[in-house]
Amino acid sequence: MSPSQVSELGPVDPSSLPGEHWDETESKAPWIVRKLAGSLTGRVVMSSYESFRAAGTSVLCLSPWGDSSPLLLPCIRFRDLVMHAVIAGTGGMAAVAAPVMGPVSDAVVSSFGDTIVVEMGLHAGFDVGSKIADDLIIEKSIKAVIPTHSSRLHTTSVKTLLVTLKYKHTMSDASLGFFRSSLHKDPSLFATVKDYLAVEKGWFSPYLFASNRRPVIPRTMQPDVIFCHGPFLAGDYQVGEKLLQESAAIVHLCEAPPQVELPPPAAEKPKDPYPKYRPISNFIARHRTPEPPSTPPAESASEAPTILPSPPERRMVMLLLGLKPHRTLWSTSHRPDESVINYMLLNGCPAVVLPAKQGCPLVAWDTITLEQLHKIGKSEGGVDGTKFKGVVDVLFEYLSLCVDWSRIIVPRDLEDDVRQDGDSEKVASNNVEGENVEPGSKHAVRSAIEVLVAGAVRSWDSKAVKEDVDLDRAGIAIFRIP
């Protein structure tokens, strides 16, 4: 694989990460360890430890929930108290296994076995089926100009998905990275004094901490994008795919990978119906004379070397996402062996699907919250102002390090319009870090980013957003998906 096909945002030394972080293998802790940590006593002890840890680092880092509070409460449910009360009342001679009772929902969707479970209700005004929104960036009649004032980018409804993400590992630090754009007047990654206490950059932290991945975000840094490489969870892919499926509109700039057919399971050997009637001599181990080692055949000089299989192709989905705890407090989202979080999707913000390079981060998020994007729409020029253009430029620079330009699909109409336009700002050089970029590829990616950011900025006057979305826990997130 050539260096240009590997993302610059990948780990400097991949061997520094454990194998389960890099080769997409989910780590699993021993069963007894998970049961001890997930017990009521274990949760109280672990929350006390995390509280002491957060209190000691609160001056230097944000809390694991992405705020400034050093107090981390344990997740204690009513059935936990009932179970332990019965056990204590009977002297430890009885146990009650309470059924899992969740809120009644209109639809319960289970995908990929028991890795994630999605509960969602019916949302009036939110399209049930996803619509292809490619025409927002390739309409020939507007000569490839982004319709940022289109009525389709006006949010009228919000869809809420309650997703249960299951895992089998214990608490560990998340492998985070920080990106700062070179477009700033001050490209330094370290924050100024006035931004030292800002907590907006940690709005996406609950997603990681609720799944036992502790995010450590220093206050001294002012990144534009924070990205995470691990620990890897198979549920991350499935959460990203589910959010993509439930989006009201999708902009596709790459093809979906071919479906891999699993081989049929091997036929089981018939069991012996009468094992007890076999002679006992069959079960006695016998010492056998070792056979002389056979001489391996000489390898032919003309034998072709073994060709390693190419790594699987991945995609990225970028969307506007809101987060809310399961029940008021974030501690209720951090359950034993699972995280339960409400995800909000806006019908005026299309999802963007892009091809990803090898080494692309597992998840990433823009540190600008939806509250800050709304300020652009209210008083800072809206979609025609310089603030809006700055947000798009930063995201485009970050994605330029992650996008596999050789797999970008650009409609022929857009290529023709770009060639006729000849605008150097829209179409940069066809050479991006040594890669050959087809005409219009960069313009298509930038156009898709503008459509998404425009939908977020224009949602400031949406009544549904004001009622259902926590603006300080919402922003633009990027998931790596198959």
PyMOL commands that set and color helices and strands:
alter all, ss='L'
color gray80, all
select helices_A, chain A and resi 3-5+14-16+19-22+31-38+40-57+78-89+135-138+140-142+151-153+200-202+205-209+234-245+275-277+280-283+330-333+370-379+382-384+386-400+405-407+412-421+441-461+463-468+471-473
alter helices_A, ss='H'
color red, helices_A
select strands_A, chain A and resi 107-111+116-120+131-132+158-166+172-173+176-179+213-214+225-228+249-252+314-325+334-335+338-346+351-356+363-369+431-432+435-436+474-481
alter strands_A, ss='S'
color yellow, strands_A
deselect
rebuild
show_as cartoon
